[in-house]
Amino acid sequence: IRHCVFVMGPPGAGKSQAWKTLGEARTLRGDKTRCVDINPKSVKTEELYGYISMATREWKDGLLSKVMRDLGEIPDEKPKWIILDGDLDANWIESMNSVMDDNKMLTLASNERIPLKPHMRLIFEIRDLRFATPATVSRAGILYISTDDGTQWQSLIQSWLLKVKANEVAKTKLRACFTSYVKATLRWCKKTVAPIVSLQDMNFVQTLLFMLDGTLSEQILNSEAADAVEKAFVFAMI
């Protein structure tokens, strides 16, 4: 298994949940896994790796170099993962090449070399490899999580149905509404609608569920009218 992995996929694909679930599973197995999440795009490149102050000529540690050194100095050999959650950028990813290859060594501008120890891993949570060079791509394993089959939003709906406070008759009606309307509506939106801001299917379904939380009152759920739930559902869809 590679010590560096690209976890790729669109927003809402479940990338974060994938490594969190794996980490918790290893912890339950006895290997307590420590994860440190960093957004490399939230700081400048010099603030990520460190830099020499031109005023004082002193070395200022960067966010990644500090985290990587501190994790390496922990005496135990429990799994430690550094999560780099942010889009790839040639400005910062090229400096990671020495860590991602077999040297496993982060070389800083101060000539310090910080090793990536055998029990440490780098996980890059990214959308795509648009700005990555072949040298970077060839150094890591790639896990792509697709949203084409709609597994993510279907799982979200099933989770919501388990939590909603309604009787079984109302839940059966809601399941039928989800089956009849959601997939067809999402397909129609992709074919005929040109949105100002592009959104993922998960965003649409999550908004629908928020609307249903506010629309489905106890009176509607327990109504004797056969189409009461469906009317409220269609209103929330619109």
N, C-alpha and C positions, 0 to 999 in steps of 0.2 A: 504494500500500500504506500502511495506517495506521501511524503511529509508535507506537501503543499497541494491543496485541492481548490479548484474553482467550482463553486456551487452557483449555477446559472439558472436564470428563468425570469419571466416577467414579474412585476409586483403582484403580490397575492398568491404566488405559486406555492408558498409554503417552504421557502428556503430557510428562513430562520427557525421554523418549527422542526425542520429536518435535523439540523445539528443539535438543537436543544433536546429533542427526543433521544437522539443517539447518545448525547452526554449523560442524560438522566438514566438511560438504560445501562450504560457502563458503570455509573455510580451504584445502581442497584445490584450490579454484579460484583461489586467490591472495589472497582477502580474509580475512586472519587475523582471526577473530572472537573477541572477548573477552567472556566471560559472567560476571556477578557475581550470585550467587544469594542472596537475602535472604528471610527469613521475617518478614513484618511483624507477625505475631501473637506473636512470641517476645519482643517488647519493648513497653513502654508507648508510647502515641502521641507523647508529648513526647520520648521517647528515639529515636523513629524520625525525627522532623523536626528536633528541637532545641528548646531552651527557655532562658529566662533564669533563672539561679539567684537565688532570692529573698534568699539570704544575702549573696552577693557582688555581685549585679547584673551578673554576667558571662554572656556567651552561651556555652552548651554545645552543640556540634554534635551533630546526630542521626546515626543510622546511614545513613539514606537520603540525607540532605543531604551527608554526607561522601563517600559513594560517588559520588553524581552529580557533585559538584564535582570530585573527583579524576579521574574519567573524562573530564570535559569539558576538564580542563587538559592532558591528554595531547596533544602536538602533532600526531600523525598523525591521519588521517581513516579509519582502519580501523574496521569495524563494531564497535560496543560495545553489548551488551545487558544491561539490568538486569532480572533475573528476580525477581518478587515472588511467592514460593511460599507461599501461605496463603489461607485463606478470607476473602472480602470482609467488611468490617466498616464500618459507617457512621462509626465513630469515626476511622478513618484514611483511608478511600477518598475522603471528601469533599474532603480537602485536596489530592487529586491532580487535581481537575477542571481547574485552571489549566494543569497539565502536559499533560493529555490532550486539551485543545482546541487550536485553532490557535495559541494564544499560545506553547505549549511552554515554559512558565516556571514553576518551582517557587518560590512566594513564602513566605518564612519569617517567623516572628514578629519577627525582628530587622530586617525590611524588606529583607533581602537577596533578590535574585532570581537563581536559578540556571537558566540556559537548558538545554533539552534540544536538543543540536546535531543537525544533519541526519543525521549518521551514527550517532546513538544511538537505541535503541529500548527501550520498556518492554513487558515480557511478563508478564502476570498469569496465574499457574497456579492455577486455582481449581476447586472442585467444581461450584458453581452460582451463580446471580445472585439468590439469595433475599433478601439484605439490600442489594442494590444499588438505587439510585434511577434513575429514567428519565434523569436528567441525566448520570449516570455511564455507563449502558449505551450511550447514544447517542454517546458520545465515542470509542468503541473498536471495532475489528473483533473478531469472535467466531469462533473455531474450536472446534467441538464434536466430540470424539472419542467415539464410541459404543462400547459393549461388548456390544450386544444380539446381534450375530451370532456372538460367541465367537471372533473372529479372534485376540484377544490370547492366550487360553489355548491355542488350537490351535497358535499359533506357538511358545509356550513348550514344548509337548509335542514339536513337531518339532525344536526346538533340543536338548532333552534326549535325544531318540533319536539325534541325530548324535554326542553326546558319550559316551553310555553304552557301556561296554566289553562288547560281546556280539557273537556271530556273527549272520549275516544271518537264519538260521532263527529265532533267539530274537527278533530285532528285528521280524520279520514277525509273530510271535505277539503281541508287545507292541503293535504297531500295531493288530492286530485287537481286542485287549482295550480299547485306548483308544477305538476306534471304537464298540465294542459297549456299553461301560459308562459312559463319562464323561458324554456329553451327556444320556443318559437319566437318569442319577443326579442331575445338576444340576437337570434339569427337575422331577424328583420332589421334590427338597429344596425348591424354590421353591413347589411346590403344597401340600405336606403338612407341612412342618416349620416350626415357629415358633422360630427361634434366639434365645437370650438376647442374644448380640452378633451383629449383622448383619455378614456377610462377603461379599466379592465372589467371583465364580467363580474369579478368579485366585488368591485365597487358598486355596480348596479344592484346586485343581489343583497349586499349588506344594507344599502339604502332602502331597498324594498322591505327588508326585515325590520329596520328602524321604523318605517312607516306603519307596518303591521302592528308593531308594539304599541304605537300610539292610537291606532284606529280600532283594533279588535277589542272592544269592551266586553265585559261579562254578559251584557244584555245581548250583544250580537252573537256571541259564541253559544249562548243558551236559547237563542231565538227558535221558535217553532217554524218560522218561514224557511222553506227549503233552500232558497237562494240568498239568504242574508249574509252568510259567510262569503259566498262568491262575489256579491256586490261590493262588500268591503275590500275584498282582495283586489278586484279590478280597480277600485278607486285608488288603492295604494300603489298599484302598478302604474297608473297614469301619473 
